[in-house]
Amino acid sequence: MKNIRNILNSRFKRNGNFFIEIHKILGFKPKELKFYRKAFTHRSMNLKDSKGNAINYERLEFLGDAMLSSVIASHLYLEVPSGDEGYLTKMRSKVVSREHLNELGKELKLINLVESKIPAGQFGDNIHGNLFEALIGAIFLDRGYKYCEKFIYKRVINPYVDIETLEGKVISYKSLLIEWCQKEKKTFNYNVYDDTGNDELRHFSVKLSINDKVIAKARATSKKKAEEKASRRAFFALQNQISKSSSV
């Protein structure tokens, strides 16, 4: 009897603490904790339901991505009546960029709620954004579209979506740099290679050359990140030239 009581007390404490943390993040009371539990379950737990379906946040991440895009698209459509399809698409991309979603996930410290067999220090940055999307998916299933919209306005639109600021925000320095090189008929090359450092995670280094001259170097945990980091450094090194070209 004592063992059963201890198990029940432990479970109550676990659910109680989780409820408090989720309530704090949402700003309203969740009805069904099971959706939020799933939103913070990593695939490494290898959990399955009675039908053999995987229990982790990946499907909720897909759903949350769709909900987030929907609410942001609606807001931009109403906020910028003069914006055409291309403009609105670009603006939405800036709001829901992986970098921005990762920042939102970090700000809410969502990683602290994850159930995983992988140490937190071994996750890449994208898990923060993935969890943020999964949380939105859980809200939709638990409380419906209106609560989902309310959360997105509170955590994303009201504090971060300013039209003038977004217009000047760069999504990809690599795309910007390549566009400039093509316009100015300059050759460019990203020389990416494995980094032989002693880090726990595998790293890649890149040398970015323009007209056969190395302009910037960078290092990151993926080829894409290393190229983007090098492009950003090159952009600021050549900013005067690029700005002059853009104003012509």
Summary of the structure (lengths in Angstrom):
residues: 248
radius of gyration: 22.1
end to end distance: 81.5
largest distance: 81.5
contacts: 707
relative contact order: 0.10
helix: 64%
strand: 11%
